[in-house]
Amino acid sequence: MEVPHHFFRIITPPQNHNTRLMLPRSFVNDWRHQFGDTVQVTAYDGIIVTIRLEKDNGRIYFADGWEQFFDHHNLQDAHVLVFEYNENSTFNMTIFDHFGLEVTYDSDVPEEYNASHTDNLAFEITLTPHHNSHREIDIPRQFSRYHLPRGVRSIQIHDSLHHDWELATNLRLNGLIRRITIGWADFFREKVLQMGDTCVFELLNSEPPTFIVYKKDHVGESLTRL
């Protein structure tokens, strides 16, 4: 009888699947002899993450590294994760939503979110009067969805003078951050920003969301930290 290479897990809140994930005991019994201290998991975007295995009373969990993998793929309650074991401690993971449809959102995440002159995740905003951007600014929806925690009422900007600015946020109904509001006008004024300026927000930490902000020159070739 062929040994199964697949198993699935459903994301449910009580099981804390965002911090660690238990592998099925029957699967572990079949493949335990191949497992070391870590495994590698690959999902929709080709990112390969090394995850430490935690062993507890006969159970094996994905532990250190799993939370970052969980957040990067924006996993949500009722998502179904199907794992294919390729042996040699490597897995492929396919994600299905609560309708049973495969989640493939790599095309929804623009490339500039992963680069934009920085090593960290970042997004750009060009300040225009039409968007009232001297008082508040929108955070791109896809950036918020994939890279920021839900339900957060404020973000921080760590400026070039090592001062931390705390700015309030406005949320969508699903808890995603929609825009930066109270406090942005003070930052705008203090940093002598003008309409037409392009700002690059580089994400340092996601919890709490902390950014460094740069202003692009008008040629777009250099950045000045604000």
C-alpha positions in Angstrom: 0.0 0.0 0.0 1.4 3.4 -1.0 2.1 5.8 1.8 0.0 9.0 1.5 1.9 12.2 0.4 -1.0 14.6 1.1 -2.8 16.0 4.1 -5.0 19.1 4.7 -5.6 21.5 7.6 -8.5 24.0 8.0 -7.8 27.3 9.6 -9.9 27.7 12.7 -9.4 30.3 15.5 -9.3 28.0 18.6 -6.4 26.0 17.2 -4.0 29.0 16.9 -3.0 28.0 13.4 -1.3 31.4 12.9 1.5 30.5 15.5 2.0 26.8 14.9 0.3 24.0 12.9 0.0 20.4 14.0 0.7 17.7 11.4 -1.7 14.7 11.3 -0.5 11.9 13.5 -1.0 9.3 10.8 1.1 11.3 8.4 3.8 11.8 11.0 3.9 8.1 11.7 4.5 7.4 8.0 7.2 10.0 7.5 8.7 10.6 11.0 11.9 8.8 9.9 12.6 11.5 7.3 12.1 14.6 9.5 15.0 16.5 11.1 14.7 19.8 13.0 13.3 21.8 10.1 11.3 21.5 6.8 10.9 23.7 3.8 7.4 24.8 2.6 6.6 26.4 -0.8 3.3 28.1 -1.6 1.6 30.1 -4.4 4.3 32.7 -5.0 7.3 30.4 -5.0 8.6 31.7 -1.7 10.4 28.9 0.1 10.4 29.2 3.9 12.3 27.1 6.4 10.2 26.2 9.4 11.4 24.6 12.6 9.6 21.5 13.8 8.4 21.3 17.4 8.0 17.9 18.8 5.7 17.4 21.8 4.5 14.1 23.3 4.4 12.3 19.9 3.0 15.3 18.1 4.9 17.4 15.5 4.1 21.0 14.8 5.3 23.6 12.3 6.6 26.2 14.7 9.2 29.0 14.3 8.8 30.5 10.8 5.2 29.4 10.5 3.7 32.6 11.8 5.6 34.7 9.2 4.6 32.3 6.5 0.9 32.5 7.7 1.0 36.3 7.6 2.7 36.6 4.3 0.0 34.4 2.6 -2.8 36.3 4.4 -4.3 33.0 5.6 -7.8 33.4 7.1 -10.4 31.5 9.0 -12.0 28.6 7.0 -9.1 28.6 4.5 -8.1 25.0 3.7 -4.4 24.2 3.3 -3.5 21.2 1.3 0.1 20.0 1.8 1.9 17.7 -0.7 5.0 16.1 0.7 7.9 15.9 -1.7 10.1 13.9 0.7 13.4 15.2 1.9 11.6 17.4 4.4 10.0 19.6 1.7 6.3 20.5 1.2 4.2 22.3 -1.4 1.1 24.0 -0.1 -2.1 24.9 -2.0 -4.6 27.3 -0.4 -8.4 27.1 -0.9 -10.9 29.6 0.4 -14.2 28.9 2.2 -15.9 28.4 -1.1 -13.5 25.7 -2.1 -11.8 27.9 -4.7 -8.0 27.9 -5.0 -6.5 31.1 -3.7 -4.0 32.5 -6.3 -3.5 36.2 -5.6 0.1 36.7 -6.8 -1.1 38.9 -9.6 -2.9 41.2 -7.1 0.4 42.2 -5.4 2.3 44.8 -7.5 6.1 44.4 -7.7 6.7 47.8 -6.2 5.5 46.5 -2.9 8.5 44.3 -2.7 11.1 46.7 -3.9 10.6 50.5 -4.5 14.3 51.4 -3.7 14.3 49.6 -0.4 15.1 46.1 0.9 11.8 45.9 2.9 8.2 45.9 1.8 7.2 49.4 0.7 4.5 51.4 -1.1 4.4 54.8 -2.8 2.0 57.7 -2.5 1.9 60.8 -4.6 0.3 63.7 -2.7 -2.4 65.4 -4.7 -5.1 68.0 -3.7 -7.8 65.8 -5.2 -7.1 63.2 -2.4 -6.9 65.8 0.4 -3.5 64.3 1.1 -2.3 67.1 3.3 -4.8 65.8 6.0 -5.0 62.1 5.3 -3.6 59.5 2.9 -4.9 56.1 1.7 -2.9 53.0 2.2 -3.0 50.8 -1.0 -5.6 48.1 -0.3 -3.5 45.2 -1.4 -0.6 46.3 0.7 -2.9 46.5 3.7 -4.4 43.2 3.0 -1.2 41.2 2.6 1.2 43.0 4.9 -0.6 44.7 7.8 -2.5 43.3 10.7 -6.3 43.9 10.8 -8.1 46.1 13.3 -5.1 48.3 14.1 -6.1 51.8 15.1 -2.8 53.5 14.7 0.6 53.2 12.9 4.0 54.7 13.7 6.5 56.6 11.6 10.1 56.6 12.8 11.6 59.8 11.3 15.2 60.8 10.6 15.5 62.6 13.9 14.6 59.3 15.7 11.2 60.7 16.7 8.2 58.3 16.7 5.0 59.8 15.2 1.8 58.0 16.2 -0.9 58.4 13.6 -4.5 57.3 13.7 -6.0 55.0 11.1 -9.4 54.6 9.6 -10.5 51.0 9.0 -12.6 49.1 6.4 -15.5 47.0 7.6 -13.3 43.9 7.4 -10.6 45.5 9.6 -8.1 46.4 6.9 -6.4 49.7 7.4 -8.0 52.1 4.8 -6.1 55.3 5.5 -3.8 57.3 7.8 -5.8 60.2 9.4 -5.1 62.1 12.7 -1.5 63.1 12.9 -0.7 63.0 9.2 -1.4 66.8 8.8 1.2 67.5 11.6 3.8 65.2 9.9 3.0 66.8 6.5 3.6 70.3 7.9 6.7 69.5 10.0 8.4 67.8 7.0 7.5 70.6 4.6 5.8 68.3 2.2 4.0 69.8 -0.9 1.4 68.6 -3.4 3.0 66.6 -6.1 5.6 65.1 -3.8 6.0 61.3 -3.9 6.5 59.5 -0.5 7.8 56.0 -0.1 6.6 54.2 3.0 9.0 51.4 4.0 7.6 48.9 6.5 9.9 48.1 9.4 7.6 46.1 11.6 4.0 44.9 11.1 3.0 44.7 14.7 2.7 47.5 15.6 2.9 48.8 12.0 6.0 51.0 11.9 7.3 52.8 8.8 10.2 54.9 7.6 9.1 57.5 5.1 11.2 58.9 2.2 10.6 61.6 -0.3 11.5 61.0 -3.9 13.2 63.7 -5.8 11.3 64.9 -8.9 13.5 62.8 -11.2 12.7 59.8 -9.1 16.3 58.7 -8.8 17.0 59.4 -5.2 15.3 59.2 -1.8 15.5 61.6 1.2 14.5 60.2 4.5 12.0 62.5 6.3 
